[in-house]
Amino acid sequence: MALVALELAGRAVLVAGGGPAAARAAASLLDQDADVRVLAEELCEDLAELARTGRVRWTPRPAVAADLDDCWLVVAATGGSLTDRALLAAAAERRRPALAAAGDEPGGGGAREDEAGWGLGSARLLPLEEPSTPSPARSRTGPAGRVVLVGGGPGAEDLITVRGQRWLARADVVVADRLGPTGLLDRLPARVEVVDVGKTPGRHQVSQDEINQVLLDRARAGLTVVRLKGGDPFLFGRGGEEWLACVRAGVAVEVVPGVSSALSVPALAGVPVTHRGTSTGVLVEHGHTELTGAAVRAVVTGEATLVVLMGVANLSRHVATLLAAGADPRTPAALVSDGSTPRQRSVTAPLGRLVAEVESAGLGAPAVVVVGAVVDALAPAAPAGDGSGPGENGA
């Protein structure tokens, strides 16, 4: 469904109808980051899935004229021409932009071609002026609100997922870490509350219990709360703890997976964590404490690639542990700092010299450490660049 040049991000759109035409309209609106509410007694399978995952808000009753007062755009897709015409007329009275989606049965849905408006494929935009004071509506989800755990990716703004962007556009509150695409916060509407709970090495600004309470309090106030994390919420991001806190409190919660730095940052530096004929497995550890026995064995035997996140502070201890356990000091290793950002830099060296090379280069956190033969797997054709685009390693 074409929506011409309307700016829909964050704006409240009412879709009247629950059939396939309404589902197509809703999907197109979501592609433009609209805040979609559906009014229909029953939903087709596609719309029901959108409602189940929280991407649209469904009220199980027919739309009435008064519902148009709280929306910016109306899509009439009930499948009944008289009902659709009544909604279009109500939109015209309120000077709301309106679309009439074509029905799925001959003669069903959509307004007739002789009515005001012009064809846009499966929808028609009425030639109405925009409301004099358009503003994105707050995306409320009912008395209990909801929490959405969004993985923001390794740092580059364009590595957040499309679904993650959609939830940001619908957020009333964003609870953000210091890692991930923090630049996106500067472009949020002024109405959005941003709560900084970022943790830095050696200084935890907000405890996990306090973060959980922030999420629950805002959601209980009827708000859509986006918990924006770096990487993926369930990989060392304590997303599981926050999920459980919401479930136990009876607060609706959903997870949006993210691009994990454990896989993406090495890739951007020209290091595949697995490579045919070199390594068929990868083991990911956090570096705050001692390496596990499985991690040490993976490096000593060469059975799998070892990836360590948050391991800069303990890098010398980790390397000493591996060497003391019998790891070959010539094992290829790498450290990639500030992955996916314009500041990305990397060092590759034999394991026995990794600490000295990192210190010489002045690299620090945030960083990803990779140990294993895969570090040299693409060396003859490794890409070069500043780390700001696909395939660039910034070394």
N, C-alpha and C positions, 0 to 999 in steps of 0.2 A: 504494500500500500504506500503510495507516495504521499509525503506530507509537505510538499513545496519547500519554502525556505523558513518555516517557523522554527524558532529556537525553543526546544521543548525540554531541555535538560532541567530536571528538578521541578518542572511544572506539573500541576495536578490535572490529570486527564481522566474523564469519565467515559468508560466504554459500556454502553447499554446493550446487553445481549450476551448469550452464553454459547452460541454456536460456532462453527468453523470460521465464519466471516469475522466474528468478534475476536476469535483466537488469532487470526492473521493480523488484524488491526493491532491487537495488544502486543504481538511480537514485534511489529514494526515500530510501535511507540517505544518499547523497551530498548530497541536498537538506538533510539535517539535520547535515551536516559530519562524518559518521562516518568513521572510518578503516577502509576496506572491503578485506577479503582474500577472494578467490574461490578455491575449490578445486573443480576439475572437469577431466576429461581433455580436453574440447573446449568451445569457447565459441561461442555464437550470434553473429551479426554485431554486435548492439548491445553485448553484453558485450565482444567482442573490441575494439571501438572504445574502450571505457572503459579496457581494459587497455593498449591501444597508446598512449593519451595519458597514462598514468600515474595516472589517477584512481582505479583500483582496482589491487590487487596480485594477480596471478594465479599460482597454483602448479598446473601441469598434472598433477594426480592427484586421485583421489577423497578426500573428507574421511574421517578416522577419528576415533575417540573422543578420542584424545590431542590432536588439534588444538584441542579445546575448552578446554584448559587455559590457552591464551594469549589468549583472547578474552573480551569482556564480554557479547556478545550473539551468539546463533546463529540463522541463518535457514536452514531446511531446504527446499531447492527443487531436489532432484535429479530429480524426475519419477518416482521409484520409491517407492511408499508404504512398502515394508518398510525401505528405506534411510533415508527420512525419519524413520520411527518410531524406528529405532535411534539416530539422532542426537538426537532429542527426548528419548529415554530417557537417553542419556548426558548431555545438558544438565541434566536433572532430578537426576541423581545428583550433579552438580557444582554444583547450585543456580545455574545460569546462566539468565537470561532467554532464552526461545527463541520463534521464530516459525516457522510452517509455511506456506510460500507455496503457493497453489493451483496445480495443474499445468495444462498447456495441452491435454492430451488427456483425454477422459472417463475418470475414475477414476484419472488419473495425478497424481503429486506430492501434496504436502500430506497431512496426517493426516486421518483420518475425523472427522466431526462428533461422534462419541460419545467421542472421546478428551478428556483434560483440556485446558482452555483454552476460549476463546470466540471467536466470529467477529469479524473485523475486515476485512470486504471480502475482499481476496485474501490475508489473513494472519491468524494467531491468536496472541495472546500467552499463553504459559503462566503460570499464577498462581504464579510462583516469587518468593521474596524476592530482592532485589538482593544481590550478593556483599557480604560484610561490609566489605571494603576496596576499593571500586571506585576505579579510577584510570585515566586515559587511557593507553593503551599508546603507546610510542614508535613512530613510523611509519617503520620500517626498510624499505628497498626492496631489500635484498640486499647483498652484500659491497661493491659499488661505490657504493651510495647514489645520490643524484641532486641536481641543482641546478635550481631553478625560478626564473626571472626574472619577478617579478611587478610589473606596473605598478600603483601604488597610487592613481593619479589626482592631481588638483591639490592636495589637502590635506584636504578634508572626508572624514570617515570613511565616510560613506554613498555616496561616489563610487568606492570600490574595487569591482571587479566581483565577482559571485557566485563565479566560479572562483578569483579571488584570495583571497577569504575562505576558501574551502575549503582551499586550500593552506596558508594561515596556520594553520588548525586542525590540519593534519597535520604541521606543521614540528617538527623537532628543534632547528634553528638558524635564526635570522632575522638576516640581515646587512642593516642598515638605513641609509638615507641620512637626512639631516636634513629633507628635504622629503617631501611625501606624508602619508598618514594615520598619523603617528607616535603618535597617541593610542591606536591599536589595540594598540601594544606593551605598554601598561600592563595590558591584559586577557589577555595570553597566560598560559598555565599556568606555574607556577614552574619546571617541568622544562625549559622552552624556553630555550636560550642565545640571548641577544641581543647581537650584535656591532655596535657603533656605528662606522660608517665614514664618517660625514657630513662633507661638505666645506663650508667657509664661504668667502666671497669673500676671496682673499688668503691663505688658510691651509688647505692640504690636509692634513687630519689623517692620512690613510692613502693611500699611493700606489695607483695602479690595479694595479700588479703585486702589491702586498701584498694587495689585495682579492681578486684572482684566486686567490692562494695560499690565502687563508682558505676560499674556496669549495671549492677542490679538496681541501684537507686534510680538511675536515669531511665532504665527500661520500665520500672514500676510506675514511673511518672507518665507512661504512655509514649515514650520517645523511641525512635529508631536509633540504636547505638551501634556504630561501626567501630570495632576494635581493630585498628590498622597496625599490622605487624610487618617486620621485615621477613623476607623469605616465605616460608610456609608456616601456618599457625601450629601445626602438629609436629614440627621438627625443632626441638629445643626452644620452642616459642611459648611453652606453658599454655598452649591453646587447650589442651586436654583438661587442665585444672580449671580454666575459665568455663569451658563447656559444662563440666560437672557442677560448678557453682551455680550456673544458670538452671540446669536441670533440677537440682535439689531445691532451688528456690521457686520452681514452677514458672520460670521465665523462658519464653520461646527463644531458641538459639539455633543458629545455622553457621556452617563453616564454608568459606570460599577458599579452596586450595590456592597456594601461591607458588611461584617459581622459586625453588629452593636455591640458596647460594651454594649449597654443597655440590650441586650438579652444574649450575649455570656459570658460576664464577670461574671454575677451572676451564669450562668450555670456552669462555670468552678469552682466556689466556692460551688457548691452543692445546689444552690438555683434556682428552676424553677420559672420564673416570673408568670406563671399560672400553676395551678395544679387542677385536677378534685376533686371536693368536697371541695376545699379550696379557689381558686380564679379563676374566668373565664374571667378576664380582667386585662389589665395593662395600666397605664398612665405614660408616659415618659415626664419629665420636665428638663429644664436646671436650674442650681442652681445659676446663676449670680444675679438674682433678687428675689423678694418675690415669694413664691409659689402661684399658682393660686387658686381660690376658688374651682375648680374642683379637684385639687390635695389634698387640705385639706379635702374636703368631702369624697374623696376615702378612706383616712386613718381613719377618724372619724367613718364612717359607715362600713368600712371593705368591701366595694363593689368592690374594685379593688386594685391591687398591685401598689404602687408608686415606680418608679425608677427615681432617680435624677442623672444627669450627671453634671460634673463640679460644684459640690456643696460643696467641702471641705471647702472653705474659709467662706462660710455662713452656715455651718452645725449647729452651735449652734442656730442661728437665725431661721432656718427652724424647728428645733426640738421644740423650744419655741413656734413658731406659731402653730404647730400641737397640742401641749399640751394645749395651751390657748384656742384652738377651741373645746376642749373636747376629743381629742384622748386619748385612754387608755395608760398610761405610760408603761403598760406591753406588748404593741404591739411589736411583734418580729421585729427586724431591723438588718441590716448588712451594713458594708462598706468594699468594696474590692478594694485594692490599687494595681496598676501596673498589672492589670489583663492580663492573658495569657502569661506573661513573667516569667523568673526564679525568679524575685523579688516579685512575687505576694504574698500578705498577706491579711488576712481578719479578721474582728472582727464581732461577732454577740452578740447582747445584747438587753434587753428590751429598747424600745424607750427612756424611761426616763433616762437611763444610757449610751446611745450610745455615746454621746460626751465625757464623762469621759473615757470610754473604748478606744475610738479612740485615745485620747490624751495620755493615758497610754501606748498604743502600739506604739505610735510615727508614725502613718500612715499619709500619705499626698497624694497630687495629683500626677498623675491622679488617680481618684477613682470613683467608682460607688456606690451609696447608694440605698438600697432596704428596703422598709418599708411595712410590711404586714405579714399575717400568713404563706405565702409561705416560709419565711425564715427558719421556723422550719419544713417544710413539709417533707424533706428528712433527717432530723437530725439523726434519728436512724441508717441510712445507708450512711451518708455523706462520700464521698471519701476524702482521704488525700493525700498530695503530695506537690510538689514545684510549681505547676501552669504551668509547661512547657509542659504538655501533656493533651490529652482529659480526662476530668473528674477529674482533680486534682485541689484542691482549695488552697493549699499553706498556709492554716491557721496555 
